[in-house]
Amino acid sequence: MTESAYHIPVMLAQCTEGLAIDPNGVYVDVTFGGGGHSREILKHLDQGHLYGFDQDEDALANVPQDERFTIVQANFRDIKRYLRLHGVKQVDGILADLGISSHQIDEPTRGFSTRFSGKLDMRMNQSAEISAKEVLNTYDEGALHKILGMYGEVKNAKTLAQAIVSERGSRPFETTEGFTAFLKNYAPRGKDFKYYAQVFQALRIDVNDEMGALEEMLLSAIELLKPGGRLVVMSYHSLEDRLVKSLIAKGKFQGEVEKDFYGNLIRPLEPVSRGAIVADEAEIAANPRARSAKLRIAVKAGE
């Protein structure tokens, strides 16, 4: 499968430049996917090494045959543990392109998209136990309300949660097509597809515990980076970006930034760019997925 068929990497040049690659350094692409970012990083390496993480079996078909590259089939939340299994305790840079790949969206059997009829799956790791079908048919009303409101920012989350529980009593949810037909009754007029996308996003984030995994990965990244090492993270919705922005600005996800006796900020990372970097109009025209991307770059303090 070609890279472009699987996934078109967003802001490829900006991500690579953000890593400030040392040809002999050690780097990690925690979201290998179609391998677009990894192949670009490899072009800049000499004696260095790149580790790619991906929990999706489909991504293994894209692994480059390069002795400078090692694929790790695991969730990026376990980055520290798996790197240590490979004898790696510190790295020069970590890249994360968050969210979902074009391949996952375009594969009907994966159940990520409202455009196709498929099973209500949405698991990035296809051996995981909980799928979107289980969430819809077994979670109580309160849990569904929380997921839809928090992860999908669905305005009528409470009403929809009640309706899901009522509907599944007589007709359990089985397919994306059937669930989308049900959602049509609750979507704001003229905003059907945006509404479907919000609900599907909420389910996907919960099924894969994306926010929990992201928090664990980011905290591990701080430990793994050498002084002067770079963290490059691209997110596609406000929940992810908020976590990344907070960690870079304050060194934690909640609370106020800490200061020393002299009033200097105490934080492990320093922002490289002022605010988020976004794609230009030309890239957005060529790849609409780039429209919602926000890229943040930070350097580990101490050098």
C-alpha positions as CSV (number, residue, x, y, z in Angstrom):
1,M,0.0,0.0,0.0
2,T,1.4,3.4,-0.9
3,E,1.9,6.1,1.7
4,S,-0.6,8.4,0.0
5,A,-3.2,5.7,-0.2
6,Y,-2.9,5.0,3.5
7,H,-2.4,8.5,4.9
8,I,-1.1,11.8,3.8
9,P,1.1,13.3,6.5
10,V,0.2,16.8,7.6
11,M,2.8,19.6,7.8
12,L,5.5,17.1,7.0
13,A,8.3,19.7,6.6
14,Q,7.3,21.6,9.8
15,C,7.3,18.5,11.8
16,T,10.7,17.4,10.6
17,E,12.2,20.8,11.1
18,G,10.7,21.0,14.6
19,L,12.7,17.9,15.6
20,A,16.0,19.7,14.7
21,I,17.4,16.3,13.8
22,D,20.9,15.2,14.8
23,P,22.0,12.7,12.1
24,N,23.4,10.4,14.9
25,G,20.5,10.9,17.3
26,V,17.7,8.6,18.5
27,Y,14.2,9.5,17.6
28,V,10.7,8.1,18.2
29,D,7.6,8.4,15.9
30,V,4.9,7.4,18.3
31,T,2.2,7.4,15.6
32,F,3.8,5.5,12.7
33,G,0.6,4.9,10.7
34,G,1.4,5.2,7.0
35,G,5.1,5.9,7.7
36,G,5.2,9.3,6.0
37,H,6.8,11.1,8.9
38,S,9.1,8.2,9.7
39,R,10.5,8.0,6.1
40,E,11.2,11.8,6.2
41,I,13.0,11.5,9.5
42,L,15.1,8.6,8.1
43,K,16.3,10.8,5.3
44,H,18.0,13.0,7.9
45,L,19.7,10.2,9.8
46,D,23.2,8.9,9.4
47,Q,24.2,6.6,12.3
48,G,21.1,7.5,14.2
49,H,18.0,5.3,14.9
50,L,14.3,5.7,14.7
51,Y,11.7,3.8,16.7
52,G,8.1,3.7,15.4
53,F,5.1,2.9,17.5
54,D,1.7,1.8,16.3
55,Q,-0.9,-0.5,17.9
56,D,-2.8,-1.0,14.6
57,E,-1.8,-4.2,12.7
58,D,-2.7,-2.6,9.4
59,A,0.3,-0.2,9.9
60,L,2.8,-3.0,9.8
61,A,2.4,-3.2,6.0
62,N,4.1,0.2,5.8
63,V,7.3,-0.6,7.7
64,P,10.4,0.5,5.8
65,Q,13.2,-2.1,5.3
66,D,15.9,0.0,7.0
67,E,18.3,-1.2,9.6
68,R,18.0,2.3,11.2
69,F,14.3,1.7,11.9
70,T,12.6,-0.5,14.5
71,I,8.8,-0.9,14.7
72,V,7.1,-1.4,18.1
73,Q,3.6,-2.8,17.9
74,A,2.2,-1.2,21.1
75,N,0.1,1.7,22.4
76,F,2.3,4.9,22.7
77,R,1.2,5.2,26.4
78,D,3.8,2.4,27.0
79,I,6.6,4.2,25.2
80,K,9.0,4.2,28.2
81,R,8.6,0.5,28.9
82,Y,9.1,-0.6,25.4
83,L,12.1,1.7,24.7
84,R,13.8,0.3,27.8
85,L,13.2,-3.2,26.4
86,H,15.3,-2.0,23.4
87,G,17.9,-0.6,25.8
88,V,16.9,3.0,25.2
89,K,16.6,5.3,28.2
90,Q,17.0,8.7,26.5
91,V,16.1,10.1,23.1
92,D,16.8,13.2,21.1
93,G,13.3,13.8,19.8
94,I,9.7,12.5,19.9
95,L,7.0,13.1,17.2
96,A,3.3,12.5,17.7
97,D,0.7,13.0,14.9
98,L,-2.4,12.4,16.9
99,G,-5.9,11.3,15.9
100,I,-6.9,8.8,13.2
101,S,-5.3,7.9,10.0
102,S,-6.9,8.3,6.6
103,H,-6.7,4.5,6.1
104,Q,-8.7,3.8,9.3
105,I,-11.4,6.3,8.2
106,D,-11.6,4.9,4.7
107,E,-11.7,1.2,5.7
108,P,-15.5,0.3,6.1
109,T,-14.8,-2.7,8.3
110,R,-13.1,-0.5,11.0
111,G,-16.3,1.4,11.7
112,F,-14.7,4.8,12.1
113,S,-16.6,6.6,9.4
114,T,-20.2,7.7,8.8
115,R,-19.7,7.4,5.1
116,F,-19.7,3.6,5.0
117,S,-21.8,0.8,6.5
118,G,-19.7,-1.4,8.8
119,K,-19.6,-2.8,12.3
120,L,-19.6,-0.4,15.2
121,D,-16.0,-1.1,16.0
122,M,-13.6,1.9,16.2
123,R,-10.8,0.0,17.9
124,M,-7.3,1.2,16.9
125,N,-6.0,-2.0,18.5
126,Q,-8.1,-4.7,16.9
127,S,-7.4,-7.1,19.7
128,A,-8.8,-4.7,22.4
129,E,-12.0,-5.9,24.1
130,I,-14.3,-2.9,24.1
131,S,-15.6,-1.6,20.7
132,A,-18.1,1.1,20.0
133,K,-20.9,-1.5,19.9
134,E,-20.2,-2.4,23.5
135,V,-20.2,1.2,24.5
136,L,-23.5,2.0,22.9
137,N,-25.2,-1.1,24.1
138,T,-23.9,-1.5,27.6
139,Y,-22.8,1.9,29.1
140,D,-25.4,3.5,31.4
141,E,-27.1,6.8,30.6
142,G,-24.7,8.8,32.8
143,A,-21.6,7.4,31.2
144,L,-22.9,8.0,27.7
145,H,-23.9,11.6,28.6
146,K,-20.4,12.3,30.0
147,I,-18.7,10.8,26.9
148,L,-20.8,12.6,24.4
149,G,-20.6,15.9,26.2
150,M,-16.9,15.8,27.1
151,Y,-15.3,14.1,24.1
152,G,-17.7,15.1,21.3
153,E,-19.0,18.4,22.7
154,V,-22.5,17.3,21.7
155,K,-24.9,20.0,22.8
156,N,-27.9,17.7,23.3
157,A,-25.7,15.0,24.9
158,K,-28.2,14.3,27.8
159,T,-31.1,13.9,25.4
160,L,-29.1,11.7,23.0
161,A,-27.8,9.5,25.9
162,Q,-31.4,8.9,27.1
163,A,-32.5,8.1,23.5
164,I,-29.7,5.6,23.0
165,V,-30.6,3.7,26.2
166,S,-34.3,3.7,25.2
167,E,-33.6,2.5,21.6
168,R,-31.2,-0.3,22.4
169,G,-33.7,-1.9,24.7
170,S,-35.7,-3.1,21.7
171,R,-33.1,-2.7,18.9
172,P,-29.4,-3.0,19.9
173,F,-27.0,-1.0,17.8
174,E,-25.0,-3.1,15.3
175,T,-23.8,-1.1,12.3
176,T,-22.5,2.4,11.6
177,E,-25.3,2.8,9.0
178,G,-28.0,1.9,11.5
179,F,-26.6,4.2,14.2
180,T,-26.3,7.1,11.8
181,A,-29.9,6.7,10.7
182,F,-30.9,6.8,14.4
183,L,-28.7,9.9,15.0
184,K,-30.5,11.8,12.2
185,N,-33.5,12.3,14.5
186,Y,-31.4,14.2,17.0
187,A,-29.1,16.2,14.7
188,P,-29.6,20.0,14.3
189,R,-31.2,20.8,11.0
190,G,-28.7,21.3,8.3
191,K,-25.8,20.2,10.5
192,D,-26.3,16.4,10.2
193,F,-22.8,15.5,9.2
194,K,-21.1,17.7,11.7
195,Y,-23.2,16.1,14.4
196,Y,-22.5,12.6,13.3
197,A,-18.7,13.4,13.3
198,Q,-19.0,14.8,16.9
199,V,-20.7,11.6,18.1
200,F,-18.4,9.3,16.3
201,Q,-15.4,11.2,17.7
202,A,-16.7,10.9,21.2
203,L,-17.1,7.1,20.8
204,R,-13.7,6.7,19.2
205,I,-11.9,8.6,22.0
206,D,-13.6,6.5,24.7
207,V,-13.1,3.2,23.0
208,N,-9.4,3.8,22.6
209,D,-8.9,5.8,25.9
210,E,-7.2,8.4,23.8
211,M,-7.0,11.1,26.4
212,G,-5.6,8.8,29.1
213,A,-3.0,7.4,26.6
214,L,-2.0,10.9,25.5
215,E,-1.4,12.0,29.1
216,E,0.7,9.0,29.9
217,M,2.8,9.4,26.7
218,L,3.4,13.1,27.3
219,L,4.6,12.6,30.8
220,S,6.9,9.7,29.7
221,A,8.2,12.0,26.9
222,I,9.4,14.5,29.4
223,E,11.4,11.7,31.2
224,L,12.8,10.2,28.0
225,L,14.0,13.4,26.3
226,K,17.6,14.4,26.7
227,P,18.3,18.1,27.7
228,G,17.9,19.9,24.4
229,G,15.7,17.2,23.0
230,R,12.6,18.1,21.0
231,L,8.9,17.2,21.5
232,V,6.8,17.7,18.4
233,V,3.0,17.1,18.7
234,M,0.3,17.7,16.1
235,S,-3.3,17.5,17.3
236,Y,-6.7,17.7,15.5
237,H,-9.2,18.7,18.2
238,S,-9.3,21.0,21.2
239,L,-9.2,18.4,23.9
240,E,-5.8,17.0,22.7
241,D,-4.4,20.5,22.0
242,R,-5.4,21.7,25.4
243,L,-3.4,18.9,27.1
244,V,-0.3,19.5,24.9
245,K,-0.5,23.3,25.4
246,S,-0.8,23.0,29.2
247,L,2.0,20.5,29.5
248,I,4.4,22.7,27.5
249,A,3.3,25.9,29.3
250,K,3.1,24.6,32.9
251,G,4.7,21.1,33.0
252,K,1.4,19.6,34.1
253,F,-2.2,19.2,32.9
254,Q,-4.0,21.2,35.6
255,G,-3.2,24.0,38.0
256,E,-1.0,27.1,37.8
257,V,2.6,27.1,36.7
258,E,5.1,27.0,39.5
259,K,7.8,29.6,40.0
260,D,11.1,29.6,41.9
261,F,12.2,32.1,44.5
262,Y,13.1,34.6,41.8
263,G,9.8,34.3,40.0
264,N,11.2,32.2,37.1
265,L,8.9,29.6,35.7
266,I,9.6,26.0,36.8
267,R,8.8,23.8,33.8
268,P,10.6,20.9,32.1
269,L,9.8,22.1,28.6
270,E,10.2,25.4,26.8
271,P,8.1,26.3,23.8
272,V,10.0,26.7,20.6
273,S,7.2,28.4,18.6
274,R,4.9,31.1,20.0
275,G,1.5,29.5,19.9
276,A,0.4,26.7,17.6
277,I,1.7,26.3,14.0
278,V,-1.1,25.7,11.4
279,A,-1.1,24.6,7.8
280,D,-1.1,27.1,5.0
281,E,-4.0,27.5,2.5
282,A,-2.2,25.5,-0.2
283,E,-1.8,22.4,2.0
284,I,-5.4,22.7,3.3
285,A,-6.6,22.8,-0.3
286,A,-4.6,19.7,-1.1
287,N,-5.4,17.9,2.1
288,P,-8.5,19.1,3.9
289,R,-7.6,17.1,7.0
290,A,-4.8,19.7,7.6
291,R,-7.4,22.4,8.4
292,S,-7.9,21.4,12.0
293,A,-4.3,20.5,12.7
294,K,-2.3,22.4,15.4
295,L,1.4,21.8,15.7
296,R,3.3,22.5,18.9
297,I,7.0,22.2,19.4
298,A,9.0,22.2,22.7
299,V,12.5,21.6,23.8
300,K,13.6,19.9,27.0
301,A,15.1,22.4,29.5
302,G,18.6,21.9,30.8
303,E,20.8,22.8,27.8
